[in-house]
Amino acid sequence: MNTEMGNQKSLLITIDGPAGAGKTTVSRMLASHLDFLYVDTGALYRGVAFEVFSREIDPENDRELEKIVPDLNLQFEYSNKGTRLVLKGDDITDRIRTPEITMLASKVSASPIIRNALLDVQKQMGARKSAVFEGRDMGTVVFPDADVKFFLTADVKARAMRRFTEYGDGGKQCFDEVLEDMVKRDADDSSRAIAPLRPADDAIIIDSSGLSPDSVVEKMVEHINSARPKTRILGQDQGRRKF
């Protein structure tokens, strides 16, 4: 563990933001730097989406969603391959990063039934602190009293290119299709009635459009090491205050 961060072991840190902003990479790097637990809450919703997809359930049918909740049994396991998501004993980590599951996850995350089911799971994980939680409503809904809150964003074209690159040669979509999906998902996530995507009032907002993951983590660590200021804007957003 970085000895400089030794006095920060009791912190609960949240990192929210839209798809493709680099949250996963940055959250993992920050958690590793701090020797904290890393929790990808988006993976939980992808896990639910995978179950919905597998059972061919309508994600807007509350009655059908209620039926799958008792059988979800989602948990994280830690191995030499890193953090793995396991559904009913089956490792689904590599099967939840497809365009279909990505869009479906956005739909199931709007369901009060699913959100309530996963809320308790997430709160239990955060009870001991010393953790970095990545998601879309961690700082606003799940952990409104988190010690440090970040909101990571980027230009939508930059985010779409990251996601397109992530899909690799095996992707089924061209860049324009990925961009179109991302614009739609942004609109869906930001306009939903329950837990819409938005930065917490006291979040530190970082625009990562022109920043490397190392640079983003460096800025985060700099903030964590400093006295906690009011919400500030970091990164490439011109005309706004930089930290």
Phi and psi restraints in degrees (value plus and minus 20) as a CYANA .aco file:
   2 ASN   PHI     -85.1   -45.1
   2 ASN   PSI      95.7   135.7
   3 THR   PHI     -84.4   -44.4
   3 THR   PSI     -45.4    -5.4
   4 GLU   PHI     -82.7   -42.7
   4 GLU   PSI     -47.5    -7.5
   5 MET   PHI    -117.0   -77.0
   5 MET   PSI     -12.4    27.6
   6 GLY   PHI     -77.9   -37.9
   6 GLY   PSI     -49.6    -9.6
   7 ASN   PHI    -106.8   -66.8
   7 ASN   PSI     -12.9    27.1
   8 GLN   PHI    -126.8   -86.8
   8 GLN   PSI      -7.3    32.7
   9 LYS   PHI     -84.0   -44.0
   9 LYS   PSI     -38.5     1.5
  10 SER   PHI    -112.5   -72.5
  10 SER   PSI     -14.8    25.2
  11 LEU   PHI     -96.6   -56.6
  11 LEU   PSI     125.8   165.8
  12 LEU   PHI    -134.3   -94.3
  12 LEU   PSI      99.3   139.3
  13 ILE   PHI    -135.8   -95.8
  13 ILE   PSI     114.4   154.4
  14 THR   PHI    -136.4   -96.4
  14 THR   PSI     122.7   162.7
  15 ILE   PHI    -151.1  -111.1
  15 ILE   PSI      87.6   127.6
  16 ASP   PHI    -127.9   -87.9
  16 ASP   PSI     149.8   189.8
  17 GLY   PHI     133.4   173.4
  17 GLY   PSI     148.8   188.8
  18 PRO   PHI     -94.0   -54.0
  18 PRO   PSI     149.3   189.3
  19 ALA   PHI     -81.2   -41.2
  19 ALA   PSI     120.1   160.1
  20 GLY   PHI      61.2   101.2
  20 GLY   PSI     -13.8    26.2
  21 ALA   PHI    -100.2   -60.2
  21 ALA   PSI     -28.2    11.8
  22 GLY   PHI      76.7   116.7
  22 GLY   PSI      -3.2    36.8
  23 LYS   PHI     -80.2   -40.2
  23 LYS   PSI     -64.0   -24.0
  24 THR   PHI     -82.4   -42.4
  24 THR   PSI     -69.8   -29.8
  25 THR   PHI     -80.5   -40.5
  25 THR   PSI     -68.7   -28.7
  26 VAL   PHI     -86.3   -46.3
  26 VAL   PSI     -62.0   -22.0
  27 SER   PHI     -82.9   -42.9
  27 SER   PSI     -63.1   -23.1
  28 ARG   PHI     -83.0   -43.0
  28 ARG   PSI     -63.6   -23.6
  29 MET   PHI     -84.7   -44.7
  29 MET   PSI     -62.7   -22.7
  30 LEU   PHI     -85.7   -45.7
  30 LEU   PSI     -64.5   -24.5
  31 ALA   PHI     -81.4   -41.4
  31 ALA   PSI     -60.8   -20.8
  32 SER   PHI     -84.4   -44.4
  32 SER   PSI     -61.9   -21.9
  33 HIS   PHI     -81.4   -41.4
  33 HIS   PSI     -59.3   -19.3
  34 LEU   PHI    -108.2   -68.2
  34 LEU   PSI     -28.6    11.4
  35 ASP   PHI      40.6    80.6
  35 ASP   PSI      23.4    63.4
  36 PHE   PHI    -124.6   -84.6
  36 PHE   PSI     143.3   183.3
  37 LEU   PHI     -92.2   -52.2
  37 LEU   PSI     116.6   156.6
  38 TYR   PHI    -127.5   -87.5
  38 TYR   PSI     109.2   149.2
  39 VAL   PHI    -146.5  -106.5
  39 VAL   PSI      95.5   135.5
  40 ASP   PHI    -112.0   -72.0
  40 ASP   PSI      72.5   112.5
  41 THR   PHI     -90.0   -50.0
  41 THR   PSI     -45.0    -5.0
  42 GLY   PHI     -81.7   -41.7
  42 GLY   PSI     -51.8   -11.8
  43 ALA   PHI     -85.0   -45.0
  43 ALA   PSI     -52.0   -12.0
  44 LEU   PHI     -83.1   -43.1
  44 LEU   PSI     -64.4   -24.4
  45 TYR   PHI     -88.6   -48.6
  45 TYR   PSI     -54.1   -14.1
  46 ARG   PHI     -85.0   -45.0
  46 ARG   PSI     -55.5   -15.5
  47 GLY   PHI     -83.3   -43.3
  47 GLY   PSI     -61.8   -21.8
  48 VAL   PHI     -84.5   -44.5
  48 VAL   PSI     -63.5   -23.5
  49 ALA   PHI     -80.3   -40.3
  49 ALA   PSI     -57.7   -17.7
  50 PHE   PHI     -82.8   -42.8
  50 PHE   PSI     -61.3   -21.3
  51 GLU   PHI     -87.1   -47.1
  51 GLU   PSI     -62.1   -22.1
  52 VAL   PHI     -81.3   -41.3
  52 VAL   PSI     -64.0   -24.0
  53 PHE   PHI     -84.5   -44.5
  53 PHE   PSI     -64.1   -24.1
  54 SER   PHI     -83.6   -43.6
  54 SER   PSI     -55.6   -15.6
  55 ARG   PHI    -111.3   -71.3
  55 ARG   PSI     -21.9    18.1
  56 GLU   PHI      38.1    78.1
  56 GLU   PSI      26.9    66.9
  57 ILE   PHI    -115.0   -75.0
  57 ILE   PSI     123.2   163.2
  58 ASP   PHI     -92.8   -52.8
  58 ASP   PSI      97.3   137.3
  59 PRO   PHI     -85.0   -45.0
  59 PRO   PSI     -30.0    10.0
  60 GLU   PHI    -124.4   -84.4
  60 GLU   PSI     -14.0    26.0
  61 ASN   PHI    -115.3   -75.3
  61 ASN   PSI      78.7   118.7
  62 ASP   PHI     -80.0   -40.0
  62 ASP   PSI     -57.1   -17.1
  63 ARG   PHI     -83.0   -43.0
  63 ARG   PSI     -61.3   -21.3
  64 GLU   PHI     -90.9   -50.9
  64 GLU   PSI     -57.0   -17.0
  65 LEU   PHI     -84.9   -44.9
  65 LEU   PSI     -58.1   -18.1
  66 GLU   PHI     -80.5   -40.5
  66 GLU   PSI     -52.8   -12.8
  67 LYS   PHI     -89.2   -49.2
  67 LYS   PSI     -51.2   -11.2
  68 ILE   PHI    -107.3   -67.3
  68 ILE   PSI     -38.5     1.5
  69 VAL   PHI     -75.9   -35.9
  69 VAL   PSI     -67.4   -27.4
  70 PRO   PHI     -83.3   -43.3
  70 PRO   PSI     -43.3    -3.3
  71 ASP   PHI    -119.6   -79.6
  71 ASP   PSI     -15.2    24.8
  72 LEU   PHI     -81.9   -41.9
  72 LEU   PSI     -75.5   -35.5
  73 ASN   PHI      26.5    66.5
  73 ASN   PSI      37.1    77.1
  74 LEU   PHI    -112.3   -72.3
  74 LEU   PSI     117.1   157.1
  75 GLN   PHI    -174.4  -134.4
  75 GLN   PSI     135.2   175.2
  76 PHE   PHI    -114.1   -74.1
  76 PHE   PSI     119.5   159.5
  77 GLU   PHI    -144.8  -104.8
  77 GLU   PSI     126.3   166.3
  78 TYR   PHI    -134.3   -94.3
  78 TYR   PSI     106.9   146.9
  79 SER   PHI    -163.1  -123.1
  79 SER   PSI    -194.3  -154.3
  80 ASN   PHI     -89.3   -49.3
  80 ASN   PSI     -28.5    11.5
  81 LYS   PHI    -112.3   -72.3
  81 LYS   PSI     -18.5    21.5
  82 GLY   PHI      77.1   117.1
  82 GLY   PSI    -181.4  -141.4
  83 THR   PHI     -96.9   -56.9
  83 THR   PSI     108.2   148.2
  84 ARG   PHI    -139.6   -99.6
  84 ARG   PSI     122.6   162.6
  85 LEU   PHI    -118.7   -78.7
  85 LEU   PSI     106.5   146.5
  86 VAL   PHI    -138.3   -98.3
  86 VAL   PSI     108.9   148.9
  87 LEU   PHI    -135.5   -95.5
  87 LEU   PSI      92.7   132.7
  88 LYS   PHI      31.0    71.0
  88 LYS   PSI      23.1    63.1
  89 GLY   PHI      64.9   104.9
  89 GLY   PSI     -22.9    17.1
  90 ASP   PHI    -127.7   -87.7
  90 ASP   PSI     102.7   142.7
  91 ASP   PHI     -91.3   -51.3
  91 ASP   PSI      91.6   131.6
  92 ILE   PHI    -130.4   -90.4
  92 ILE   PSI      -8.7    31.3
  93 THR   PHI     -71.0   -31.0
  93 THR   PSI     -65.3   -25.3
  94 ASP   PHI    -104.5   -64.5
  94 ASP   PSI     -21.1    18.9
  95 ARG   PHI    -128.8   -88.8
  95 ARG   PSI     -16.9    23.1
  96 ILE   PHI    -127.8   -87.8
  96 ILE   PSI     -13.6    26.4
  97 ARG   PHI    -128.1   -88.1
  97 ARG   PSI      29.1    69.1
  98 THR   PHI    -133.9   -93.9
  98 THR   PSI     139.2   179.2
  99 PRO   PHI     -77.7   -37.7
  99 PRO   PSI     -58.5   -18.5
 100 GLU   PHI     -84.1   -44.1
 100 GLU   PSI     -66.5   -26.5
 101 ILE   PHI     -89.1   -49.1
 101 ILE   PSI     -55.7   -15.7
 102 THR   PHI     -79.2   -39.2
 102 THR   PSI     -69.6   -29.6
 103 MET   PHI     -89.3   -49.3
 103 MET   PSI     -56.5   -16.5
 104 LEU   PHI     -87.9   -47.9
 104 LEU   PSI     -55.0   -15.0
 105 ALA   PHI     -82.3   -42.3
 105 ALA   PSI     -56.9   -16.9
 106 SER   PHI     -83.7   -43.7
 106 SER   PSI     -57.3   -17.3
 107 LYS   PHI     -91.2   -51.2
 107 LYS   PSI     -66.0   -26.0
 108 VAL   PHI     -89.7   -49.7
 108 VAL   PSI     -45.8    -5.8
 109 SER   PHI     -90.2   -50.2
 109 SER   PSI     -33.9     6.1
 110 ALA   PHI    -106.6   -66.6
 110 ALA   PSI     -25.6    14.4
 111 SER   PHI    -103.3   -63.3
 111 SER   PSI     104.3   144.3
 112 PRO   PHI     -79.2   -39.2
 112 PRO   PSI     -54.5   -14.5
 113 ILE   PHI     -82.1   -42.1
 113 ILE   PSI     -67.6   -27.6
 114 ILE   PHI     -91.4   -51.4
 114 ILE   PSI     -61.1   -21.1
 115 ARG   PHI     -82.7   -42.7
 115 ARG   PSI     -63.1   -23.1
 116 ASN   PHI     -85.5   -45.5
 116 ASN   PSI     -57.6   -17.6
 117 ALA   PHI     -84.9   -44.9
 117 ALA   PSI     -58.6   -18.6
 118 LEU   PHI    -107.3   -67.3
 118 LEU   PSI     -37.3     2.7
 119 LEU   PHI     -81.1   -41.1
 119 LEU   PSI     -66.7   -26.7
 120 ASP   PHI     -83.8   -43.8
 120 ASP   PSI     -59.2   -19.2
 121 VAL   PHI     -79.6   -39.6
 121 VAL   PSI     -66.3   -26.3
 122 GLN   PHI     -87.5   -47.5
 122 GLN   PSI     -60.8   -20.8
 123 LYS   PHI     -84.5   -44.5
 123 LYS   PSI     -57.8   -17.8
 124 GLN   PHI     -83.5   -43.5
 124 GLN   PSI     -59.5   -19.5
 125 MET   PHI     -85.3   -45.3
 125 MET   PSI     -53.2   -13.2
 126 GLY   PHI    -110.0   -70.0
 126 GLY   PSI     -22.1    17.9
 127 ALA   PHI     -80.8   -40.8
 127 ALA   PSI     -54.5   -14.5
 128 ARG   PHI    -109.1   -69.1
 128 ARG   PSI     -21.4    18.6
 129 LYS   PHI      39.6    79.6
 129 LYS   PSI    -170.3  -130.3
 130 SER   PHI      29.7    69.7
 130 SER   PSI      25.6    65.6
 131 ALA   PHI    -165.2  -125.2
 131 ALA   PSI     132.8   172.8
 132 VAL   PHI    -135.4   -95.4
 132 VAL   PSI      96.7   136.7
 133 PHE   PHI    -124.7   -84.7
 133 PHE   PSI     103.5   143.5
 134 GLU   PHI    -123.8   -83.8
 134 GLU   PSI     114.7   154.7
 135 GLY   PHI    -197.4  -157.4
 135 GLY   PSI    -167.6  -127.6
 136 ARG   PHI    -145.5  -105.5
 136 ARG   PSI     -37.1     2.9
 137 ASP   PHI    -158.2  -118.2
 137 ASP   PSI       6.4    46.4
 138 MET   PHI     -84.2   -44.2
 138 MET   PSI     -64.6   -24.6
 139 GLY   PHI    -104.6   -64.6
 139 GLY   PSI     -35.0     5.0
 140 THR   PHI    -120.9   -80.9
 140 THR   PSI     -57.4   -17.4
 141 VAL   PHI    -137.7   -97.7
 141 VAL   PSI     -73.2   -33.2
 142 VAL   PHI     -93.1   -53.1
 142 VAL   PSI     -67.9   -27.9
 143 PHE   PHI    -148.9  -108.9
 143 PHE   PSI      48.5    88.5
 144 PRO   PHI     -84.3   -44.3
 144 PRO   PSI     -38.1     1.9
 145 ASP   PHI    -123.1   -83.1
 145 ASP   PSI      -0.8    39.2
 146 ALA   PHI     -76.1   -36.1
 146 ALA   PSI     129.0   169.0
 147 ASP   PHI     -88.9   -48.9
 147 ASP   PSI     -59.8   -19.8
 148 VAL   PHI    -158.3  -118.3
 148 VAL   PSI     111.0   151.0
 149 LYS   PHI    -143.4  -103.4
 149 LYS   PSI     111.7   151.7
 150 PHE   PHI    -140.2  -100.2
 150 PHE   PSI     128.5   168.5
 151 PHE   PHI    -147.3  -107.3
 151 PHE   PSI      92.8   132.8
 152 LEU   PHI    -122.1   -82.1
 152 LEU   PSI     104.4   144.4
 153 THR   PHI    -154.1  -114.1
 153 THR   PSI     158.5   198.5
 154 ALA   PHI    -189.8  -149.8
 154 ALA   PSI     143.2   183.2
 155 ASP   PHI     -75.9   -35.9
 155 ASP   PSI     119.8   159.8
 156 VAL   PHI     -81.6   -41.6
 156 VAL   PSI     -53.9   -13.9
 157 LYS   PHI     -89.3   -49.3
 157 LYS   PSI     -57.8   -17.8
 158 ALA   PHI     -85.4   -45.4
 158 ALA   PSI     -59.4   -19.4
 159 ARG   PHI     -88.3   -48.3
 159 ARG   PSI     -59.2   -19.2
 160 ALA   PHI     -85.2   -45.2
 160 ALA   PSI     -58.1   -18.1
 161 MET   PHI     -85.9   -45.9
 161 MET   PSI     -58.0   -18.0
 162 ARG   PHI     -83.0   -43.0
 162 ARG   PSI     -63.6   -23.6
 163 ARG   PHI     -88.9   -48.9
 163 ARG   PSI     -59.0   -19.0
 164 PHE   PHI     -81.7   -41.7
 164 PHE   PSI     -62.7   -22.7
 165 THR   PHI     -86.9   -46.9
 165 THR   PSI     -56.9   -16.9
 166 GLU   PHI     -82.1   -42.1
 166 GLU   PSI     -58.6   -18.6
 167 TYR   PHI     -86.1   -46.1
 167 TYR   PSI     -50.4   -10.4
 168 GLY   PHI      49.7    89.7
 168 GLY   PSI    -186.5  -146.5
 169 ASP   PHI     -83.9   -43.9
 169 ASP   PSI     -42.3    -2.3
 170 GLY   PHI    -103.4   -63.4
 170 GLY   PSI     -20.8    19.2
 171 GLY   PHI     -87.8   -47.8
 171 GLY   PSI     127.8   167.8
 172 LYS   PHI    -116.3   -76.3
 172 LYS   PSI     -20.9    19.1
 173 GLN   PHI    -138.5   -98.5
 173 GLN   PSI     127.0   167.0
 174 CYS   PHI    -102.6   -62.6
 174 CYS   PSI     151.0   191.0
 175 PHE   PHI     -79.0   -39.0
 175 PHE   PSI     -62.9   -22.9
 176 ASP   PHI     -82.0   -42.0
 176 ASP   PSI     -54.5   -14.5
 177 GLU   PHI     -90.7   -50.7
 177 GLU   PSI     -59.5   -19.5
 178 VAL   PHI     -83.0   -43.0
 178 VAL   PSI     -62.5   -22.5
 179 LEU   PHI     -82.5   -42.5
 179 LEU   PSI     -64.2   -24.2
 180 GLU   PHI     -81.6   -41.6
 180 GLU   PSI     -63.5   -23.5
 181 ASP   PHI     -82.3   -42.3
 181 ASP   PSI     -59.1   -19.1
 182 MET   PHI     -89.0   -49.0
 182 MET   PSI     -60.4   -20.4
 183 VAL   PHI     -81.7   -41.7
 183 VAL   PSI     -62.1   -22.1
 184 LYS   PHI     -85.5   -45.5
 184 LYS   PSI     -62.6   -22.6
 185 ARG   PHI     -86.3   -46.3
 185 ARG   PSI     -59.2   -19.2
 186 ASP   PHI     -76.6   -36.6
 186 ASP   PSI     -65.7   -25.7
 187 ALA   PHI     -84.9   -44.9
 187 ALA   PSI     -63.2   -23.2
 188 ASP   PHI     -83.3   -43.3
 188 ASP   PSI     -67.2   -27.2
 189 ASP   PHI     -86.9   -46.9
 189 ASP   PSI     -54.0   -14.0
 190 SER   PHI    -102.9   -62.9
 190 SER   PSI     -43.2    -3.2
 191 SER   PHI    -125.1   -85.1
 191 SER   PSI     -24.3    15.7
 192 ARG   PHI     -84.6   -44.6
 192 ARG   PSI     130.0   170.0
 193 ALA   PHI     -89.5   -49.5
 193 ALA   PSI     -53.0   -13.0
 194 ILE   PHI    -123.6   -83.6
 194 ILE   PSI     104.2   144.2
 195 ALA   PHI      28.4    68.4
 195 ALA   PSI      39.0    79.0
 196 PRO   PHI     -84.1   -44.1
 196 PRO   PSI     132.7   172.7
 197 LEU   PHI     -89.2   -49.2
 197 LEU   PSI      98.1   138.1
 198 ARG   PHI    -185.4  -145.4
 198 ARG   PSI     133.7   173.7
 199 PRO   PHI     -93.3   -53.3
 199 PRO   PSI     125.3   165.3
 200 ALA   PHI     -84.6   -44.6
 200 ALA   PSI     134.9   174.9
 201 ASP   PHI     -78.3   -38.3
 201 ASP   PSI     -51.4   -11.4
 202 ASP   PHI    -126.3   -86.3
 202 ASP   PSI       1.7    41.7
 203 ALA   PHI    -101.0   -61.0
 203 ALA   PSI     130.5   170.5
 204 ILE   PHI    -110.8   -70.8
 204 ILE   PSI      96.8   136.8
 205 ILE   PHI    -114.8   -74.8
 205 ILE   PSI     104.8   144.8
 206 ILE   PHI    -141.0  -101.0
 206 ILE   PSI     102.4   142.4
 207 ASP   PHI    -111.9   -71.9
 207 ASP   PSI      93.9   133.9
 208 SER   PHI    -115.0   -75.0
 208 SER   PSI     -11.3    28.7
 209 SER   PHI     -69.6   -29.6
 209 SER   PSI     -64.9   -24.9
 210 GLY   PHI    -132.7   -92.7
 210 GLY   PSI       1.5    41.5
 211 LEU   PHI    -135.8   -95.8
 211 LEU   PSI     125.4   165.4
 212 SER   PHI    -100.0   -60.0
 212 SER   PSI     139.1   179.1
 213 PRO   PHI     -75.7   -35.7
 213 PRO   PSI     -59.5   -19.5
 214 ASP   PHI     -79.3   -39.3
 214 ASP   PSI     -60.6   -20.6
 215 SER   PHI     -87.1   -47.1
 215 SER   PSI     -59.5   -19.5
 216 VAL   PHI     -83.8   -43.8
 216 VAL   PSI     -67.1   -27.1
 217 VAL   PHI     -82.0   -42.0
 217 VAL   PSI     -59.7   -19.7
 218 GLU   PHI     -79.4   -39.4
 218 GLU   PSI     -63.0   -23.0
 219 LYS   PHI     -85.5   -45.5
 219 LYS   PSI     -58.7   -18.7
 220 MET   PHI     -84.9   -44.9
 220 MET   PSI     -65.1   -25.1
 221 VAL   PHI     -83.7   -43.7
 221 VAL   PSI     -58.9   -18.9
 222 GLU   PHI     -80.0   -40.0
 222 GLU   PSI     -62.1   -22.1
 223 HIS   PHI     -87.0   -47.0
 223 HIS   PSI     -64.6   -24.6
 224 ILE   PHI     -81.2   -41.2
 224 ILE   PSI     -55.4   -15.4
 225 ASN   PHI     -97.3   -57.3
 225 ASN   PSI     -33.8     6.2
 226 SER   PHI    -119.7   -79.7
 226 SER   PSI     151.2   191.2
 227 ALA   PHI     -84.3   -44.3
 227 ALA   PSI     120.3   160.3
 228 ARG   PHI     -92.7   -52.7
 228 ARG   PSI      93.7   133.7
 229 PRO   PHI    -110.2   -70.2
 229 PRO   PSI    -197.2  -157.2
 230 LYS   PHI     -91.9   -51.9
 230 LYS   PSI     148.9   188.9
 231 THR   PHI     -75.3   -35.3
 231 THR   PSI     111.5   151.5
 232 ARG   PHI    -152.2  -112.2
 232 ARG   PSI     143.0   183.0
 233 ILE   PHI    -126.9   -86.9
 233 ILE   PSI     107.8   147.8
 234 LEU   PHI    -136.9   -96.9
 234 LEU   PSI     135.3   175.3
 235 GLY   PHI      80.3   120.3
 235 GLY   PSI    -153.8  -113.8
 236 GLN   PHI    -121.5   -81.5
 236 GLN   PSI     -13.1    26.9
 237 ASP   PHI     -96.4   -56.4
 237 ASP   PSI      80.8   120.8
 238 GLN   PHI     -84.0   -44.0
 238 GLN   PSI     123.4   163.4
 239 GLY   PHI      65.8   105.8
 239 GLY   PSI     -22.7    17.3
 240 ARG   PHI    -131.6   -91.6
 240 ARG   PSI     141.5   181.5
 241 ARG   PHI     -86.7   -46.7
 241 ARG   PSI     115.2   155.2
 242 LYS   PHI    -121.9   -81.9
 242 LYS   PSI     131.8   171.8
